[in-house]
């Protein structure tokens, strides 16, 4: 009969979880977000500018490469179609 023993924890129909959209739950969520936001370590200005520069340079290089490939493939296709 040990296998038929049931836990009283999950059987109570009166125990309902509050709706996640209840005002109290929303307030609790916002407070938890504020606490987590204080734990964020933001990069300093020098790091941000350096990483932004890297992104800009790589964007220019990749766009030049893709533009050149597009131009070459366009010329190749147009030469075959003539």
mmCIF file of the N, C-alpha and C atoms, coordinates in Angstrom:
data_MODEL
# 
_entry.id   MODEL 
# 
loop_
_atom_site.group_PDB 
_atom_site.id 
_atom_site.type_symbol 
_atom_site.label_atom_id 
_atom_site.label_alt_id 
_atom_site.label_comp_id 
_atom_site.label_asym_id 
_atom_site.label_entity_id 
_atom_site.label_seq_id 
_atom_site.pdbx_PDB_ins_code 
_atom_site.Cartn_x 
_atom_site.Cartn_y 
_atom_site.Cartn_z 
_atom_site.occupancy 
_atom_site.B_iso_or_equiv 
_atom_site.pdbx_formal_charge 
_atom_site.auth_seq_id 
_atom_site.auth_comp_id 
_atom_site.auth_asym_id 
_atom_site.auth_atom_id 
_atom_site.pdbx_PDB_model_num 
ATOM 1   N N  . UNK A 1 1  ? 0.810  -1.188 0.000   1.00 0.00 ? 1  UNK A N  1 
ATOM 2   C CA . UNK A 1 1  ? 0.000  0.000  0.000   1.00 0.00 ? 1  UNK A CA 1 
ATOM 3   C C  . UNK A 1 1  ? 0.860  1.262  0.000   1.00 0.00 ? 1  UNK A C  1 
ATOM 4   N N  . UNK A 1 2  ? 2.171  1.118  0.082   1.00 0.00 ? 2  UNK A N  1 
ATOM 5   C CA . UNK A 1 2  ? 3.050  2.275  0.140   1.00 0.00 ? 2  UNK A CA 1 
ATOM 6   C C  . UNK A 1 2  ? 3.024  3.032  -1.179  1.00 0.00 ? 2  UNK A C  1 
ATOM 7   N N  . UNK A 1 3  ? 2.768  2.337  -2.286  1.00 0.00 ? 3  UNK A N  1 
ATOM 8   C CA . UNK A 1 3  ? 2.755  2.990  -3.591  1.00 0.00 ? 3  UNK A CA 1 
ATOM 9   C C  . UNK A 1 3  ? 1.523  3.847  -3.815  1.00 0.00 ? 3  UNK A C  1 
ATOM 10  N N  . UNK A 1 4  ? 0.471  3.638  -3.004  1.00 0.00 ? 4  UNK A N  1 
ATOM 11  C CA . UNK A 1 4  ? -0.763 4.387  -3.193  1.00 0.00 ? 4  UNK A CA 1 
ATOM 12  C C  . UNK A 1 4  ? -0.852 5.614  -2.293  1.00 0.00 ? 4  UNK A C  1 
ATOM 13  N N  . UNK A 1 5  ? 0.167  5.845  -1.494  1.00 0.00 ? 5  UNK A N  1 
ATOM 14  C CA . UNK A 1 5  ? 0.155  7.015  -0.611  1.00 0.00 ? 5  UNK A CA 1 
ATOM 15  C C  . UNK A 1 5  ? 0.258  8.274  -1.460  1.00 0.00 ? 5  UNK A C  1 
ATOM 16  N N  . UNK A 1 6  ? -0.613 9.241  -1.156  1.00 0.00 ? 6  UNK A N  1 
ATOM 17  C CA . UNK A 1 6  ? -0.633 10.477 -1.923  1.00 0.00 ? 6  UNK A CA 1 
ATOM 18  C C  . UNK A 1 6  ? -0.187 11.641 -1.047  1.00 0.00 ? 6  UNK A C  1 
ATOM 19  N N  . UNK A 1 7  ? 0.434  12.562 -1.684  1.00 0.00 ? 7  UNK A N  1 
ATOM 20  C CA . UNK A 1 7  ? 0.875  13.755 -0.986  1.00 0.00 ? 7  UNK A CA 1 
ATOM 21  C C  . UNK A 1 7  ? -0.284 14.731 -0.875  1.00 0.00 ? 7  UNK A C  1 
ATOM 22  N N  . UNK A 1 8  ? -0.408 15.364 0.260   1.00 0.00 ? 8  UNK A N  1 
ATOM 23  C CA . UNK A 1 8  ? -1.470 16.346 0.446   1.00 0.00 ? 8  UNK A CA 1 
ATOM 24  C C  . UNK A 1 8  ? -1.078 17.690 -0.158  1.00 0.00 ? 8  UNK A C  1 
ATOM 25  N N  . UNK A 1 9  ? 0.162  17.809 -0.572  1.00 0.00 ? 9  UNK A N  1 
ATOM 26  C CA . UNK A 1 9  ? 0.671  19.080 -1.074  1.00 0.00 ? 9  UNK A CA 1 
ATOM 27  C C  . UNK A 1 9  ? -0.057 19.533 -2.334  1.00 0.00 ? 9  UNK A C  1 
ATOM 28  N N  . UNK A 1 10 ? -0.198 18.689 -3.332  1.00 0.00 ? 10 UNK A N  1 
ATOM 29  C CA . UNK A 1 10 ? -0.760 19.077 -4.608  1.00 0.00 ? 10 UNK A CA 1 
ATOM 30  C C  . UNK A 1 10 ? -2.229 18.752 -4.772  1.00 0.00 ? 10 UNK A C  1 
ATOM 31  N N  . UNK A 1 11 ? -2.894 18.196 -3.747  1.00 0.00 ? 11 UNK A N  1 
ATOM 32  C CA . UNK A 1 11 ? -4.272 17.746 -3.894  1.00 0.00 ? 11 UNK A CA 1 
ATOM 33  C C  . UNK A 1 11 ? -5.300 18.788 -3.488  1.00 0.00 ? 11 UNK A C  1 
ATOM 34  N N  . UNK A 1 12 ? -4.909 19.825 -2.832  1.00 0.00 ? 12 UNK A N  1 
ATOM 35  C CA . UNK A 1 12 ? -5.872 20.797 -2.340  1.00 0.00 ? 12 UNK A CA 1 
ATOM 36  C C  . UNK A 1 12 ? -6.343 21.684 -3.476  1.00 0.00 ? 12 UNK A C  1 
ATOM 37  N N  . UNK A 1 13 ? -7.642 21.664 -3.724  1.00 0.00 ? 13 UNK A N  1 
ATOM 38  C CA . UNK A 1 13 ? -8.213 22.487 -4.789  1.00 0.00 ? 13 UNK A CA 1 
ATOM 39  C C  . UNK A 1 13 ? -8.357 23.931 -4.336  1.00 0.00 ? 13 UNK A C  1 
ATOM 40  N N  . UNK A 1 14 ? -8.315 24.178 -3.033  1.00 0.00 ? 14 UNK A N  1 
ATOM 41  C CA . UNK A 1 14 ? -8.454 25.533 -2.506  1.00 0.00 ? 14 UNK A CA 1 
ATOM 42  C C  . UNK A 1 14 ? -7.183 26.354 -2.675  1.00 0.00 ? 14 UNK A C  1 
ATOM 43  N N  . UNK A 1 15 ? -6.049 25.691 -2.825  1.00 0.00 ? 15 UNK A N  1 
ATOM 44  C CA . UNK A 1 15 ? -4.789 26.403 -2.986  1.00 0.00 ? 15 UNK A CA 1 
ATOM 45  C C  . UNK A 1 15 ? -4.615 26.781 -4.455  1.00 0.00 ? 15 UNK A C  1 
ATOM 46  N N  . UNK A 1 16 ? -4.875 28.036 -4.760  1.00 0.00 ? 16 UNK A N  1 
ATOM 47  C CA . UNK A 1 16 ? -4.709 28.511 -6.125  1.00 0.00 ? 16 UNK A CA 1 
ATOM 48  C C  . UNK A 1 16 ? -3.542 29.477 -6.176  1.00 0.00 ? 16 UNK A C  1 
ATOM 49  N N  . UNK A 1 17 ? -2.789 29.391 -7.252  1.00 0.00 ? 17 UNK A N  1 
ATOM 50  C CA . UNK A 1 17 ? -1.736 30.368 -7.453  1.00 0.00 ? 17 UNK A CA 1 
ATOM 51  C C  . UNK A 1 17 ? -2.369 31.669 -7.921  1.00 0.00 ? 17 UNK A C  1 
ATOM 52  N N  . UNK A 1 18 ? -1.851 32.793 -7.454  1.00 0.00 ? 18 UNK A N  1 
ATOM 53  C CA . UNK A 1 18 ? -2.420 34.061 -7.928  1.00 0.00 ? 18 UNK A CA 1 
ATOM 54  C C  . UNK A 1 18 ? -2.084 34.269 -9.404  1.00 0.00 ? 18 UNK A C  1 
ATOM 55  N N  . UNK A 1 19 ? -2.939 34.979 -10.089 1.00 0.00 ? 19 UNK A N  1 
ATOM 56  C CA . UNK A 1 19 ? -2.732 35.262 -11.506 1.00 0.00 ? 19 UNK A CA 1 
ATOM 57  C C  . UNK A 1 19 ? -1.466 36.093 -11.678 1.00 0.00 ? 19 UNK A C  1 
ATOM 58  N N  . UNK A 1 20 ? -0.660 35.778 -12.705 1.00 0.00 ? 20 UNK A N  1 
ATOM 59  C CA . UNK A 1 20 ? 0.546  36.584 -12.920 1.00 0.00 ? 20 UNK A CA 1 
ATOM 60  C C  . UNK A 1 20 ? 0.212  38.009 -13.349 1.00 0.00 ? 20 UNK A C  1 
ATOM 61  N N  . UNK A 1 21 ? -1.047 38.280 -13.701 1.00 0.00 ? 21 UNK A N  1 
ATOM 62  C CA . UNK A 1 21 ? -1.457 39.606 -14.130 1.00 0.00 ? 21 UNK A CA 1 
ATOM 63  C C  . UNK A 1 21 ? -2.136 40.392 -13.009 1.00 0.00 ? 21 UNK A C  1 
ATOM 64  N N  . UNK A 1 22 ? -2.146 39.827 -11.812 1.00 0.00 ? 22 UNK A N  1 
ATOM 65  C CA . UNK A 1 22 ? -2.718 40.534 -10.670 1.00 0.00 ? 22 UNK A CA 1 
ATOM 66  C C  . UNK A 1 22 ? -1.807 41.711 -10.324 1.00 0.00 ? 22 UNK A C  1 
ATOM 67  N N  . UNK A 1 23 ? -2.368 42.824 -9.870  1.00 0.00 ? 23 UNK A N  1 
ATOM 68  C CA . UNK A 1 23 ? -1.540 43.993 -9.555  1.00 0.00 ? 23 UNK A CA 1 
ATOM 69  C C  . UNK A 1 23 ? -0.419 43.705 -8.562  1.00 0.00 ? 23 UNK A C  1 
ATOM 70  N N  . UNK A 1 24 ? -0.664 42.855 -7.598  1.00 0.00 ? 24 UNK A N  1 
ATOM 71  C CA . UNK A 1 24 ? 0.374  42.534 -6.616  1.00 0.00 ? 24 UNK A CA 1 
ATOM 72  C C  . UNK A 1 24 ? 1.527  41.775 -7.274  1.00 0.00 ? 24 UNK A C  1 
ATOM 73  N N  . UNK A 1 25 ? 1.191  40.867 -8.189  1.00 0.00 ? 25 UNK A N  1 
ATOM 74  C CA . UNK A 1 25 ? 2.225  40.101 -8.879  1.00 0.00 ? 25 UNK A CA 1 
ATOM 75  C C  . UNK A 1 25 ? 3.026  40.998 -9.821  1.00 0.00 ? 25 UNK A C  1 
ATOM 76  N N  . UNK A 1 26 ? 2.352  41.935 -10.475 1.00 0.00 ? 26 UNK A N  1 
ATOM 77  C CA . UNK A 1 26 ? 3.052  42.863 -11.370 1.00 0.00 ? 26 UNK A CA 1 
ATOM 78  C C  . UNK A 1 26 ? 4.008  43.739 -10.569 1.00 0.00 ? 26 UNK A C  1 
ATOM 79  N N  . UNK A 1 27 ? 3.549  44.232 -9.423  1.00 0.00 ? 27 UNK A N  1 
ATOM 80  C CA . UNK A 1 27 ? 4.403  45.054 -8.563  1.00 0.00 ? 27 UNK A CA 1 
ATOM 81  C C  . UNK A 1 27 ? 5.618  44.257 -8.089  1.00 0.00 ? 27 UNK A C  1 
ATOM 82  N N  . UNK A 1 28 ? 5.391  43.003 -7.706  1.00 0.00 ? 28 UNK A N  1 
ATOM 83  C CA . UNK A 1 28 ? 6.490  42.142 -7.260  1.00 0.00 ? 28 UNK A CA 1 
ATOM 84  C C  . UNK A 1 28 ? 7.494  41.931 -8.396  1.00 0.00 ? 28 UNK A C  1 
ATOM 85  N N  . UNK A 1 29 ? 7.003  41.706 -9.611  1.00 0.00 ? 29 UNK A N  1 
ATOM 86  C CA . UNK A 1 29 ? 7.872  41.510 -10.770 1.00 0.00 ? 29 UNK A CA 1 
ATOM 87  C C  . UNK A 1 29 ? 8.725  42.753 -11.023 1.00 0.00 ? 29 UNK A C  1 
ATOM 88  N N  . UNK A 1 30 ? 8.113  43.931 -10.975 1.00 0.00 ? 30 UNK A N  1 
ATOM 89  C CA . UNK A 1 30 ? 8.852  45.176 -11.228 1.00 0.00 ? 30 UNK A CA 1 
ATOM 90  C C  . UNK A 1 30 ? 9.926  45.393 -10.164 1.00 0.00 ? 30 UNK A C  1 
ATOM 91  N N  . UNK A 1 31 ? 9.608  45.085 -8.918  1.00 0.00 ? 31 UNK A N  1 
ATOM 92  C CA . UNK A 1 31 ? 10.604 45.215 -7.847  1.00 0.00 ? 31 UNK A CA 1 
ATOM 93  C C  . UNK A 1 31 ? 11.767 44.256 -8.067  1.00 0.00 ? 31 UNK A C  1 
ATOM 94  N N  . UNK A 1 32 ? 11.482 43.029 -8.506  1.00 0.00 ? 32 UNK A N  1 
ATOM 95  C CA . UNK A 1 32 ? 12.544 42.068 -8.776  1.00 0.00 ? 32 UNK A CA 1 
ATOM 96  C C  . UNK A 1 32 ? 13.406 42.514 -9.957  1.00 0.00 ? 32 UNK A C  1 
ATOM 97  N N  . UNK A 1 33 ? 12.787 43.121 -10.962 1.00 0.00 ? 33 UNK A N  1 
ATOM 98  C CA . UNK A 1 33 ? 13.544 43.631 -12.108 1.00 0.00 ? 33 UNK A CA 1 
ATOM 99  C C  . UNK A 1 33 ? 14.486 44.746 -11.659 1.00 0.00 ? 33 UNK A C  1 
ATOM 100 N N  . UNK A 1 34 ? 14.002 45.633 -10.793 1.00 0.00 ? 34 UNK A N  1 
ATOM 101 C CA . UNK A 1 34 ? 14.841 46.723 -10.278 1.00 0.00 ? 34 UNK A CA 1 
ATOM 102 C C  . UNK A 1 34 ? 16.049 46.168 -9.525  1.00 0.00 ? 34 UNK A C  1 
ATOM 103 N N  . UNK A 1 35 ? 15.827 45.136 -8.721  1.00 0.00 ? 35 UNK A N  1 
ATOM 104 C CA . UNK A 1 35 ? 16.929 44.526 -7.970  1.00 0.00 ? 35 UNK A CA 1 
ATOM 105 C C  . UNK A 1 35 ? 17.955 43.920 -8.927  1.00 0.00 ? 35 UNK A C  1 
ATOM 106 N N  . UNK A 1 36 ? 17.485 43.222 -9.938  1.00 0.00 ? 36 UNK A N  1 
ATOM 107 C CA . UNK A 1 36 ? 18.399 42.610 -10.903 1.00 0.00 ? 36 UNK A CA 1 
ATOM 108 C C  . UNK A 1 36 ? 19.132 43.675 -11.718 1.00 0.00 ? 36 UNK A C  1 
ATOM 109 N N  . UNK A 1 37 ? 18.463 44.783 -11.988 1.00 0.00 ? 37 UNK A N  1 
ATOM 110 C CA . UNK A 1 37 ? 19.075 45.851 -12.778 1.00 0.00 ? 37 UNK A CA 1 
ATOM 111 C C  . UNK A 1 37 ? 20.247 46.469 -12.044 1.00 0.00 ? 37 UNK A C  1 
ATOM 112 N N  . UNK A 1 38 ? 20.194 46.477 -10.706 1.00 0.00 ? 38 UNK A N  1 
ATOM 113 C CA . UNK A 1 38 ? 21.312 47.032 -9.938  1.00 0.00 ? 38 UNK A CA 1 
ATOM 114 C C  . UNK A 1 38 ? 22.545 46.131 -9.998  1.00 0.00 ? 38 UNK A C  1 
ATOM 115 N N  . UNK A 1 39 ? 22.380 44.885 -10.401 1.00 0.00 ? 39 UNK A N  1 
ATOM 116 C CA . UNK A 1 39 ? 23.496 43.948 -10.478 1.00 0.00 ? 39 UNK A CA 1 
ATOM 117 C C  . UNK A 1 39 ? 24.261 44.036 -11.798 1.00 0.00 ? 39 UNK A C  1 
ATOM 118 N N  . UNK A 1 40 ? 23.722 44.793 -12.767 1.00 0.00 ? 40 UNK A N  1 
ATOM 119 C CA . UNK A 1 40 ? 24.355 44.894 -14.087 1.00 0.00 ? 40 UNK A CA 1 
ATOM 120 C C  . UNK A 1 40 ? 25.636 45.702 -13.978 1.00 0.00 ? 40 UNK A C  1 
ATOM 121 N N  . UNK A 1 41 ? 26.696 45.204 -14.606 1.00 0.00 ? 41 UNK A N  1 
ATOM 122 C CA . UNK A 1 41 ? 27.957 45.927 -14.667 1.00 0.00 ? 41 UNK A CA 1 
ATOM 123 C C  . UNK A 1 41 ? 28.077 46.504 -16.073 1.00 0.00 ? 41 UNK A C  1 
ATOM 124 N N  . UNK A 1 42 ? 27.887 47.822 -16.191 1.00 0.00 ? 42 UNK A N  1 
ATOM 125 C CA . UNK A 1 42 ? 27.930 48.475 -17.488 1.00 0.00 ? 42 UNK A CA 1 
ATOM 126 C C  . UNK A 1 42 ? 29.374 48.769 -17.863 1.00 0.00 ? 42 UNK A C  1 
ATOM 127 N N  . UNK A 1 43 ? 29.717 48.659 -19.164 1.00 0.00 ? 43 UNK A N  1 
ATOM 128 C CA . UNK A 1 43 ? 31.086 48.989 -19.584 1.00 0.00 ? 43 UNK A CA 1 
ATOM 129 C C  . UNK A 1 43 ? 31.324 50.493 -19.498 1.00 0.00 ? 43 UNK A C  1 
ATOM 130 N N  . UNK A 1 44 ? 32.600 50.863 -19.320 1.00 0.00 ? 44 UNK A N  1 
ATOM 131 C CA . UNK A 1 44 ? 32.903 52.282 -19.252 1.00 0.00 ? 44 UNK A CA 1 
ATOM 132 C C  . UNK A 1 44 ? 32.894 52.910 -20.647 1.00 0.00 ? 44 UNK A C  1 
ATOM 133 N N  . UNK A 1 45 ? 33.072 54.221 -20.712 1.00 0.00 ? 45 UNK A N  1 
ATOM 134 C CA . UNK A 1 45 ? 32.955 54.950 -21.974 1.00 0.00 ? 45 UNK A CA 1 
ATOM 135 C C  . UNK A 1 45 ? 34.020 54.520 -22.970 1.00 0.00 ? 45 UNK A C  1 
ATOM 136 N N  . UNK A 1 46 ? 35.226 54.298 -22.490 1.00 0.00 ? 46 UNK A N  1 
ATOM 137 C CA . UNK A 1 46 ? 36.332 53.908 -23.380 1.00 0.00 ? 46 UNK A CA 1 
ATOM 138 C C  . UNK A 1 46 ? 36.043 52.562 -24.049 1.00 0.00 ? 46 UNK A C  1 
ATOM 139 N N  . UNK A 1 47 ? 35.562 51.620 -23.286 1.00 0.00 ? 47 UNK A N  1 
ATOM 140 C CA . UNK A 1 47 ? 35.235 50.296 -23.822 1.00 0.00 ? 47 UNK A CA 1 
ATOM 141 C C  . UNK A 1 47 ? 34.098 50.386 -24.833 1.00 0.00 ? 47 UNK A C  1 
ATOM 142 N N  . UNK A 1 48 ? 33.078 51.168 -24.509 1.00 0.00 ? 48 UNK A N  1 
ATOM 143 C CA . UNK A 1 48 ? 31.940 51.312 -25.419 1.00 0.00 ? 48 UNK A CA 1 
ATOM 144 C C  . UNK A 1 48 ? 32.371 51.927 -26.751 1.00 0.00 ? 48 UNK A C  1 
ATOM 145 N N  . UNK A 1 49 ? 33.195 52.977 -26.692 1.00 0.00 ? 49 UNK A N  1 
ATOM 146 C CA . UNK A 1 49 ? 33.667 53.611 -27.923 1.00 0.00 ? 49 UNK A CA 1 
ATOM 147 C C  . UNK A 1 49 ? 34.548 52.664 -28.734 1.00 0.00 ? 49 UNK A C  1 
ATOM 148 N N  . UNK A 1 50 ? 35.392 51.889 -28.070 1.00 0.00 ? 50 UNK A N  1 
ATOM 149 C CA . UNK A 1 50 ? 36.248 50.930 -28.768 1.00 0.00 ? 50 UNK A CA 1 
ATOM 150 C C  . UNK A 1 50 ? 35.443 49.858 -29.481 1.00 0.00 ? 50 UNK A C  1 
ATOM 151 N N  . UNK A 1 51 ? 34.468 49.300 -28.783 1.00 0.00 ? 51 UNK A N  1 
ATOM 152 C CA . UNK A 1 51 ? 33.637 48.263 -29.395 1.00 0.00 ? 51 UNK A CA 1 
ATOM 153 C C  . UNK A 1 51 ? 32.770 48.824 -30.518 1.00 0.00 ? 51 UNK A C  1 
ATOM 154 N N  . UNK A 1 52 ? 32.302 50.060 -30.348 1.00 0.00 ? 52 UNK A N  1 
ATOM 155 C CA . UNK A 1 52 ? 31.519 50.699 -31.412 1.00 0.00 ? 52 UNK A CA 1 
ATOM 156 C C  . UNK A 1 52 ? 32.387 50.906 -32.646 1.00 0.00 ? 52 UNK A C  1 
ATOM 157 N N  . UNK A 1 53 ? 33.624 51.313 -32.446 1.00 0.00 ? 53 UNK A N  1 
ATOM 158 C CA . UNK A 1 53 ? 34.549 51.488 -33.563 1.00 0.00 ? 53 UNK A CA 1 
ATOM 159 C C  . UNK A 1 53 ? 34.793 50.189 -34.313 1.00 0.00 ? 53 UNK A C  1 
ATOM 160 N N  . UNK A 1 54 ? 34.957 49.094 -33.571 1.00 0.00 ? 54 UNK A N  1 
ATOM 161 C CA . UNK A 1 54 ? 35.162 47.789 -34.199 1.00 0.00 ? 54 UNK A CA 1 
ATOM 162 C C  . UNK A 1 54 ? 33.943 47.403 -35.042 1.00 0.00 ? 54 UNK A C  1 
ATOM 163 N N  . UNK A 1 55 ? 32.762 47.644 -34.516 1.00 0.00 ? 55 UNK A N  1 
ATOM 164 C CA . UNK A 1 55 ? 31.536 47.312 -35.251 1.00 0.00 ? 55 UNK A CA 1 
ATOM 165 C C  . UNK A 1 55 ? 31.437 48.141 -36.528 1.00 0.00 ? 55 UNK A C  1 
ATOM 166 N N  . UNK A 1 56 ? 31.749 49.422 -36.451 1.00 0.00 ? 56 UNK A N  1 
ATOM 167 C CA . UNK A 1 56 ? 31.671 50.285 -37.628 1.00 0.00 ? 56 UNK A CA 1 
ATOM 168 C C  . UNK A 1 56 ? 32.678 49.850 -38.689 1.00 0.00 ? 56 UNK A C  1 
ATOM 169 N N  . UNK A 1 57 ? 33.914 49.569 -38.267 1.00 0.00 ? 57 UNK A N  1 
ATOM 170 C CA . UNK A 1 57 ? 34.955 49.151 -39.219 1.00 0.00 ? 57 UNK A CA 1 
ATOM 171 C C  . UNK A 1 57 ? 34.578 47.828 -39.881 1.00 0.00 ? 57 UNK A C  1 
ATOM 172 N N  . UNK A 1 58 ? 34.132 46.861 -39.109 1.00 0.00 ? 58 UNK A N  1 
ATOM 173 C CA . UNK A 1 58 ? 33.741 45.571 -39.685 1.00 0.00 ? 58 UNK A CA 1 
ATOM 174 C C  . UNK A 1 58 ? 32.540 45.711 -40.614 1.00 0.00 ? 58 UNK A C  1 
ATOM 175 N N  . UNK A 1 59 ? 31.613 46.603 -40.287 1.00 0.00 ? 59 UNK A N  1 
ATOM 176 C CA . UNK A 1 59 ? 30.459 46.830 -41.155 1.00 0.00 ? 59 UNK A CA 1 
ATOM 177 C C  . UNK A 1 59 ? 30.896 47.392 -42.504 1.00 0.00 ? 59 UNK A C  1 
ATOM 178 N N  . UNK A 1 60 ? 31.833 48.342 -42.477 1.00 0.00 ? 60 UNK A N  1 
ATOM 179 C CA . UNK A 1 60 ? 32.332 48.922 -43.724 1.00 0.00 ? 60 UNK A CA 1 
ATOM 180 C C  . UNK A 1 60 ? 33.066 47.865 -44.549 1.00 0.00 ? 60 UNK A C  1 
ATOM 181 N N  . UNK A 1 61 ? 33.902 47.063 -43.903 1.00 0.00 ? 61 UNK A N  1 
ATOM 182 C CA . UNK A 1 61 ? 34.670 46.034 -44.623 1.00 0.00 ? 61 UNK A CA 1 
ATOM 183 C C  . UNK A 1 61 ? 33.732 44.995 -45.246 1.00 0.00 ? 61 UNK A C  1 
ATOM 184 N N  . UNK A 1 62 ? 32.790 44.505 -44.474 1.00 0.00 ? 62 UNK A N  1 
ATOM 185 C CA . UNK A 1 62 ? 31.875 43.472 -44.979 1.00 0.00 ? 62 UNK A CA 1 
ATOM 186 C C  . UNK A 1 62 ? 30.979 44.030 -46.078 1.00 0.00 ? 62 UNK A C  1 
ATOM 187 N N  . UNK A 1 63 ? 30.518 45.280 -45.932 1.00 0.00 ? 63 UNK A N  1 
ATOM 188 C CA . UNK A 1 63 ? 29.660 45.846 -46.982 1.00 0.00 ? 63 UNK A CA 1 
ATOM 189 C C  . UNK A 1 63 ? 30.459 46.072 -48.265 1.00 0.00 ? 63 UNK A C  1 
ATOM 190 N N  . UNK A 1 64 ? 31.731 46.455 -48.151 1.00 0.00 ? 64 UNK A N  1 
ATOM 191 C CA . UNK A 1 64 ? 32.566 46.613 -49.350 1.00 0.00 ? 64 UNK A CA 1 
ATOM 192 C C  . UNK A 1 64 ? 32.776 45.259 -50.029 1.00 0.00 ? 64 UNK A C  1 
ATOM 193 N N  . UNK A 1 65 ? 33.016 44.226 -49.244 1.00 0.00 ? 65 UNK A N  1 
ATOM 194 C CA . UNK A 1 65 ? 33.207 42.887 -49.794 1.00 0.00 ? 65 UNK A CA 1 
ATOM 195 C C  . UNK A 1 65 ? 31.941 42.400 -50.503 1.00 0.00 ? 65 UNK A C  1 
ATOM 196 N N  . UNK A 1 66 ? 30.806 42.532 -49.831 1.00 0.00 ? 66 UNK A N  1 
ATOM 197 C CA . UNK A 1 66 ? 29.554 42.074 -50.436 1.00 0.00 ? 66 UNK A CA 1 
ATOM 198 C C  . UNK A 1 66 ? 29.198 42.899 -51.669 1.00 0.00 ? 66 UNK A C  1 
ATOM 199 N N  . UNK A 1 67 ? 29.489 44.194 -51.644 1.00 0.00 ? 67 UNK A N  1 
ATOM 200 C CA . UNK A 1 67 ? 29.252 45.024 -52.816 1.00 0.00 ? 67 UNK A CA 1 
ATOM 201 C C  . UNK A 1 67 ? 30.103 44.600 -53.994 1.00 0.00 ? 67 UNK A C  1 
ATOM 202 N N  . UNK A 1 68 ? 31.381 44.266 -53.719 1.00 0.00 ? 68 UNK A N  1 
ATOM 203 C CA . UNK A 1 68 ? 32.274 43.815 -54.789 1.00 0.00 ? 68 UNK A CA 1 
ATOM 204 C C  . UNK A 1 68 ? 31.817 42.476 -55.359 1.00 0.00 ? 68 UNK A C  1 
ATOM 205 N N  . UNK A 1 69 ? 31.430 41.560 -54.498 1.00 0.00 ? 69 UNK A N  1 
ATOM 206 C CA . UNK A 1 69 ? 30.942 40.259 -54.964 1.00 0.00 ? 69 UNK A CA 1 
ATOM 207 C C  . UNK A 1 69 ? 29.670 40.443 -55.788 1.00 0.00 ? 69 UNK A C  1 
ATOM 208 N N  . UNK A 1 70 ? 28.775 41.293 -55.348 1.00 0.00 ? 70 UNK A N  1 
ATOM 209 C CA . UNK A 1 70 ? 27.539 41.555 -56.094 1.00 0.00 ? 70 UNK A CA 1 
ATOM 210 C C  . UNK A 1 70 ? 27.858 42.152 -57.463 1.00 0.00 ? 70 UNK A C  1 
ATOM 211 N N  . UNK A 1 71 ? 28.787 43.084 -57.513 1.00 0.00 ? 71 UNK A N  1 
ATOM 212 C CA . UNK A 1 71 ? 29.159 43.703 -58.789 1.00 0.00 ? 71 UNK A CA 1 
ATOM 213 C C  . UNK A 1 71 ? 29.759 42.671 -59.739 1.00 0.00 ? 71 UNK A C  1 
ATOM 214 N N  . UNK A 1 72 ? 30.676 41.850 -59.228 1.00 0.00 ? 72 UNK A N  1 
ATOM 215 C CA . UNK A 1 72 ? 31.306 40.831 -60.069 1.00 0.00 ? 72 UNK A CA 1 
ATOM 216 C C  . UNK A 1 72 ? 30.297 39.800 -60.563 1.00 0.00 ? 72 UNK A C  1 
ATOM 217 N N  . UNK A 1 73 ? 29.432 39.321 -59.688 1.00 0.00 ? 73 UNK A N  1 
ATOM 218 C CA . UNK A 1 73 ? 28.428 38.343 -60.103 1.00 0.00 ? 73 UNK A CA 1 
ATOM 219 C C  . UNK A 1 73 ? 27.423 38.952 -61.075 1.00 0.00 ? 73 UNK A C  1 
ATOM 220 N N  . UNK A 1 74 ? 27.085 40.224 -60.885 1.00 0.00 ? 74 UNK A N  1 
ATOM 221 C CA . UNK A 1 74 ? 26.191 40.901 -61.812 1.00 0.00 ? 74 UNK A CA 1 
ATOM 222 C C  . UNK A 1 74 ? 26.805 41.010 -63.195 1.00 0.00 ? 74 UNK A C  1 
ATOM 223 N N  . UNK A 1 75 ? 28.098 41.349 -63.264 1.00 0.00 ? 75 UNK A N  1 
ATOM 224 C CA . UNK A 1 75 ? 28.792 41.430 -64.557 1.00 0.00 ? 75 UNK A CA 1 
ATOM 225 C C  . UNK A 1 75 ? 28.873 40.045 -65.201 1.00 0.00 ? 75 UNK A C  1 
ATOM 226 N N  . UNK A 1 76 ? 29.144 39.026 -64.391 1.00 0.00 ? 76 UNK A N  1 
ATOM 227 C CA . UNK A 1 76 ? 29.258 37.663 -64.903 1.00 0.00 ? 76 UNK A CA 1 
ATOM 228 C C  . UNK A 1 76 ? 27.925 37.189 -65.482 1.00 0.00 ? 76 UNK A C  1 
ATOM 229 N N  . UNK A 1 77 ? 26.852 37.412 -64.785 1.00 0.00 ? 77 UNK A N  1 
ATOM 230 C CA . UNK A 1 77 ? 25.537 36.983 -65.263 1.00 0.00 ? 77 UNK A CA 1 
ATOM 231 C C  . UNK A 1 77 ? 25.141 37.766 -66.500 1.00 0.00 ? 77 UNK A C  1 
ATOM 232 N N  . UNK A 1 78 ? 25.407 39.062 -66.510 1.00 0.00 ? 78 UNK A N  1 
ATOM 233 C CA . UNK A 1 78 ? 25.028 39.859 -67.694 1.00 0.00 ? 78 UNK A CA 1 
ATOM 234 C C  . UNK A 1 78 ? 25.845 39.454 -68.911 1.00 0.00 ? 78 UNK A C  1 
ATOM 235 N N  . UNK A 1 79 ? 27.101 39.027 -68.718 1.00 0.00 ? 79 UNK A N  1 
ATOM 236 C CA . UNK A 1 79 ? 27.910 38.591 -69.865 1.00 0.00 ? 79 UNK A CA 1 
ATOM 237 C C  . UNK A 1 79 ? 27.379 37.264 -70.435 1.00 0.00 ? 79 UNK A C  1 
ATOM 238 N N  . UNK A 1 80 ? 26.853 36.395 -69.566 1.00 0.00 ? 80 UNK A N  1 
ATOM 239 C CA . UNK A 1 80 ? 26.283 35.129 -70.034 1.00 0.00 ? 80 UNK A CA 1 
ATOM 240 C C  . UNK A 1 80 ? 24.955 35.350 -70.769 1.00 0.00 ? 80 UNK A C  1 
ATOM 241 N N  . UNK A 1 81 ? 24.210 36.353 -70.377 1.00 0.00 ? 81 UNK A N  1 
ATOM 242 C CA . UNK A 1 81 ? 22.900 36.603 -70.966 1.00 0.00 ? 81 UNK A CA 1 
ATOM 243 C C  . UNK A 1 81 ? 22.987 37.315 -72.316 1.00 0.00 ? 81 UNK A C  1 
ATOM 244 N N  . UNK A 1 82 ? 24.130 37.863 -72.669 1.00 0.00 ? 82 UNK A N  1 
ATOM 245 C CA . UNK A 1 82 ? 24.264 38.569 -73.964 1.00 0.00 ? 82 UNK A CA 1 
ATOM 246 C C  . UNK A 1 82 ? 24.529 37.621 -75.069 1.00 0.00 ? 82 UNK A C  1 
# 
